[in-house]
């Protein structure tokens, strides 16, 4: 028995439904205030063990995407907090706006990346 993923087109790999659900939940990150992203992450981790082939590749990509955006979002929130404190003396207002823009762009990028991932998964393309 080999553990190599099967990238044969036309085959329904195990874990594809879980990957589809996770991508769909990731796409709903902005309307759900990122609550559904956490549910999508749980779905990705749960289905990861049984996933194979392209679906496994997508699930791994979902987990990597979440954690990279998570840490960048934490950095943006720290910048927002520090800028908000500094805005008391009016110097921090431009920085506050900058970090809010960065946070917004991170959210949009995460959503766009999730849409592209879902499209690739529906076409059974590896990431």
C-alpha positions in Angstrom: 0.0 0.0 0.0 1.4 3.4 -1.0 0.8 6.6 0.8 1.3 8.7 -2.3 -1.6 10.9 -3.3 -3.6 10.0 -6.3 -3.9 12.9 -8.7 -5.8 11.0 -11.4 -8.5 13.3 -12.9 -12.0 12.1 -12.6 -11.6 10.3 -9.3 -13.4 11.6 -6.2 -10.7 11.7 -3.6 -11.5 11.0 0.0 -11.9 14.2 2.0 -13.1 16.4 -0.9 -16.4 17.1 0.8 -14.6 18.3 3.9 -12.3 20.5 1.8 -15.3 22.0 0.0 -17.0 22.8 3.3 -13.8 24.3 4.8 -13.3 26.5 1.7 -17.0 27.6 1.8 -16.7 28.5 5.5 -13.4 30.4 4.8 -15.2 32.4 2.1 -17.8 33.5 4.6 -15.1 35.0 6.9 -16.0 38.7 6.3 -19.8 38.3 6.7 -19.4 36.1 9.8 -16.8 38.3 11.5 -14.3 35.4 11.2 -16.4 33.0 13.3 -17.1 30.6 10.5 -13.3 30.6 9.7 -12.8 28.9 13.0 -15.4 26.3 12.2 -13.8 25.8 8.8 -10.4 25.3 10.5 -11.9 22.6 12.7 -13.5 20.9 9.7 -10.1 21.0 7.9 -8.3 19.4 10.9 -11.0 16.8 11.3 -11.0 15.7 7.7 -7.3 15.9 7.2 -6.6 12.4 8.6 -8.7 10.7 6.0 -8.2 13.0 3.0 -6.1 11.8 0.1 -4.8 13.3 -3.2 -6.0 16.7 -4.3 -8.4 17.0 -1.3 -5.5 16.5 1.2 -3.4 19.1 -0.6 -6.3 21.6 -0.4 -6.9 20.8 3.3 -3.2 21.4 4.0 -3.3 24.6 2.1 -6.4 25.7 4.1 -4.6 25.1 7.3 -1.4 27.0 6.2 -3.5 29.9 4.9 -5.4 30.2 8.2 -2.3 30.2 10.3 -0.4 32.7 8.1 -3.3 35.1 8.1 -3.9 34.6 11.8 -0.4 35.8 12.7 -0.6 38.7 10.3 -4.0 39.7 11.8 -2.6 39.6 15.3 0.2 41.9 14.2 -2.3 44.3 12.6 -4.4 44.3 15.8 -1.3 45.1 17.9 -0.6 48.0 15.5 -4.3 49.1 15.7 -4.1 49.0 19.5 -0.8 50.9 19.8 -2.0 53.5 17.2 -5.3 53.9 19.1 -3.3 54.7 22.2 -1.0 57.1 20.3 -4.0 58.8 18.7 -4.7 60.5 22.0 -1.9 62.9 21.0 -3.1 63.0 17.3 0.2 61.4 16.0 -1.3 57.9 15.9 -4.3 58.6 13.8 -2.5 58.1 10.4 -1.0 54.8 11.8 -4.4 53.8 13.1 -5.9 54.2 9.7 -3.0 52.4 8.1 -3.3 49.4 10.4 -7.1 49.3 9.9 -6.5 49.3 6.1 -3.9 46.5 6.5 -6.4 44.5 8.6 -9.1 45.0 6.0 -6.8 44.0 3.1 -5.8 40.9 5.0 -9.5 39.9 5.3 -10.1 40.6 1.6 -7.0 38.7 0.6 -8.0 35.7 2.7 -11.5 35.6 1.1 -10.1 35.9 -2.4 -7.6 33.2 -1.8 -10.4 31.0 -0.4 -12.5 31.6 -3.5 -9.6 30.7 -5.8 -9.0 27.5 -3.7 -12.6 26.5 -4.0 -12.6 27.0 -7.7 -9.4 24.9 -8.0 -10.9 22.1 -5.9 -14.1 22.0 -7.9 -12.0 21.6 -11.0 -10.0 18.9 -9.2 -6.7 20.9 -9.6 -3.9 20.6 -7.1 -2.7 23.7 -5.3 
